[in-house]
Amino acid sequence: MTLHVGERLHVDLPTAFWTFQPVGASQVLRTVATAWASPSTSCPPPMGMAGCGDQTADYTAVGPGRATVLATRQACGEAAACTGAAGRFELHVTVSG
């Protein structure tokens, strides 16, 4: 993905099991906020609300270069551990001046 300095990026991952990691290139992409959005009707019982909701993060492009938005999770469903790429979200961002 390509952004210009000053543009914002919003990432919304569809379960509360995700955790956004700090951006390594903070001189390129700055984290503005991370949040958990409350569950919707898309997660009815019997799930008991486990994992329901979204994890979101907002970023601002602050300088030219490359950065990676990374989120990880250990659980991929009801008592199921993630394997392989299922537990990792990566978005490569290039910021131009």
Buried (B, 14 or more C-beta within 10 A) or exposed (E): EEBEEEEEBEBEBEBBBBEBBEBEBEEBBBBEEBEEEEBEEEBEEEEEEBBBBBBBBBBBBBBEBEBBBBBBBEBBEEEEEBEEEEBEBEBEBBBEE
